[in-house]
Amino acid sequence: MRNENQPLDPIALSLGPINVHWYGLIIGTAVLLGLLLAVKESEKRGLNKEIFTDLILIAVPISIVSARIYYVVFEWSYYSNNPEQIIQIWNGGIAIHGALIGAVTTTYFFARKKKISFWKLADIAAPSIILGQAIGRWGNFMNQEAFGGVVSRQFLENLMLPEFIINQMYIDGAYHHPTFLYESLWNIAGFLLLLFLRRTHIRQGELFLSYLIWYSFGRFFIEGMRTDSLMLFDVLRMAQLLSLVLIVGAIITLIVRRKKGYADKKYKDSIEKVK
């Protein structure tokens, strides 16, 4: 029988000398569900389903590498003394903002090569991205990372959380805010919002920009509760700074695109079955 406060095993199964971690399985599931969603939507928008399959084969490896590089750079004081751990991503330590930078950059050049609108691809991918982020946070849960400050057990019980979450939030002799859960729920709400928006008269490009604003707004406040933030000069929480930059940048881009006439086409007007 499992003892109270005993953490969940981060290893899902062992195949001889190979350990399969829950973290990797959860991230893999997030990527697969996001791909299936994007492929289905892309066919409605007149794109061949192979487009997103080809894109994800390039974007996922690049995003993982960029997410790890981003994390290692801001934790260099640790990894410089433990270089063998740099590649051990199965133990956690990948930054969503790093992954986002890699994914957006890859998509931009992929769109140019394929002569497809970047904004069209970004709009289609937006719900998949935020859904993947919502699922991926449970990988942090299994690794007991991305948690917040100390709280009482009674606080967690008042949130009506199941026992397995409460017990997993007992870390280093204290209970902590389940900030992984706060962000996961915020992202699920964002996913539902994007599904609604794409049925409205929202303009092309604005679905992706709405994703950036929604995610960044929630991340800014949730990040302020965390105890493991990546810091800039030991003063600024990097995720909060980037969140503000993304919010302001997305709003400015939205306004400029409308004023310049770059966003006259509506997202739902592009529905077209591939012949």
VENGI-V27251 format. One record per residue. N is the residue number from 1. D_FIRST is the distance of its C-alpha to the first C-alpha in Angstrom with 1 decimal. Layout:
N/D_FIRST + N/D_FIRST
This chain:
1/0.0 + 2/3.8 + 3/6.4 + 4/9.5 + 5/12.2 + 6/10.5 + 7/12.8 + 8/12.5 + 9/13.7 + 10/17.4 + 11/17.9 + 12/17.7 + 13/18.6 + 14/20.6 + 15/23.8 + 16/24.9 + 17/26.0 + 18/25.7 + 19/22.8 + 20/22.8 + 21/21.8 + 22/20.7 + 23/23.7 + 24/26.2 + 25/24.9 + 26/25.1 + 27/28.5 + 28/29.7 + 29/28.7 + 30/30.6 + 31/33.6 + 32/33.7 + 33/33.6 + 34/36.2 + 35/38.4 + 36/38.3 + 37/39.2 + 38/42.0 + 39/43.4 + 40/43.7 + 41/45.4 + 42/47.7 + 43/49.1 + 44/50.2 + 45/51.9 + 46/54.0 + 47/52.1 + 48/51.1 + 49/47.4 + 50/47.7 + 51/48.6 + 52/45.0 + 53/43.6 + 54/46.1 + 55/45.5 + 56/41.7 + 57/42.1 + 58/44.0 + 59/42.5 + 60/38.8 + 61/39.4 + 62/41.9 + 63/39.7 + 64/36.7 + 65/39.1 + 66/40.8 + 67/37.6 + 68/36.5 + 69/40.0 + 70/40.1 + 71/36.8 + 72/37.9 + 73/41.3 + 74/40.0 + 75/37.6 + 76/40.2 + 77/40.0 + 78/36.6 + 79/37.2 + 80/40.5 + 81/38.9 + 82/36.1 + 83/38.0 + 84/35.7 + 85/33.0 + 86/35.5 + 87/34.6 + 88/30.8 + 89/30.4 + 90/26.9 + 91/25.7 + 92/27.4 + 93/30.7 + 94/32.9 + 95/35.1 + 96/35.8 + 97/39.4 + 98/39.9 + 99/38.7 + 100/41.0 + 101/43.9 + 102/43.5 + 103/43.0 + 104/46.1 + 105/48.3 + 106/47.4 + 107/48.1 + 108/51.4 + 109/52.8 + 110/51.4 + 111/53.1 + 112/56.3 + 113/56.3 + 114/55.6 + 115/58.2 + 116/55.7 + 117/55.4 + 118/52.7 + 119/52.2 + 120/51.8 + 121/49.0 + 122/47.4 + 123/47.5 + 124/45.9 + 125/43.1 + 126/42.4 + 127/40.0 + 128/38.2 + 129/37.9 + 130/36.5 + 131/34.0 + 132/32.9 + 133/32.5 + 134/30.4 + 135/28.0 + 136/28.2 + 137/27.0 + 138/23.4 + 139/23.7 + 140/24.3 + 141/21.2 + 142/19.0 + 143/20.9 + 144/20.8 + 145/24.6 + 146/27.4 + 147/26.0 + 148/28.3 + 149/29.1 + 150/27.1 + 151/26.3 + 152/24.6 + 153/21.3 + 154/23.6 + 155/25.6 + 156/22.8 + 157/21.8 + 158/25.6 + 159/25.5 + 160/23.3 + 161/20.8 + 162/17.5 + 163/14.5 + 164/13.5 + 165/17.0 + 166/17.2 + 167/14.2 + 168/15.8 + 169/19.0 + 170/18.0 + 171/20.0 + 172/21.7 + 173/20.8 + 174/22.0 + 175/21.5 + 176/24.0 + 177/25.9 + 178/24.4 + 179/27.8 + 180/26.5 + 181/25.9 + 182/29.3 + 183/31.0 + 184/29.2 + 185/30.3 + 186/33.7 + 187/34.1 + 188/33.2 + 189/35.9 + 190/38.2 + 191/37.6 + 192/38.5 + 193/41.5 + 194/42.8 + 195/42.5 + 196/44.7 + 197/47.1 + 198/47.8 + 199/49.2 + 200/51.6 + 201/54.7 + 202/53.0 + 203/55.0 + 204/54.1 + 205/52.2 + 206/51.1 + 207/47.8 + 208/46.6 + 209/48.2 + 210/46.4 + 211/43.1 + 212/44.0 + 213/45.0 + 214/42.0 + 215/39.4 + 216/41.2 + 217/41.7 + 218/38.0 + 219/37.0 + 220/39.6 + 221/38.0 + 222/34.3 + 223/35.2 + 224/36.6 + 225/33.2 + 226/31.5 + 227/31.2 + 228/31.4 + 229/34.7 + 230/37.1 + 231/40.2 + 232/43.9 + 233/45.7 + 234/42.9 + 235/44.5 + 236/43.7 + 237/40.5 + 238/41.5 + 239/39.6 + 240/41.3 + 241/44.7 + 242/44.2 + 243/43.1 + 244/46.4 + 245/48.4 + 246/46.9 + 247/47.6 + 248/51.1 + 249/51.8 + 250/50.6 + 251/52.7 + 252/55.7 + 253/55.3 + 254/55.0 + 255/58.2 + 256/60.2 + 257/59.3 + 258/60.5 + 259/63.7 + 260/64.5 + 261/64.0 + 262/61.2 + 263/58.9 + 264/61.3 + 265/59.4 + 266/56.6 + 267/53.3 + 268/53.3 + 269/56.8 + 270/55.6 + 271/54.0 + 272/55.6 + 273/54.4 + 274/54.9 + 275/57.7
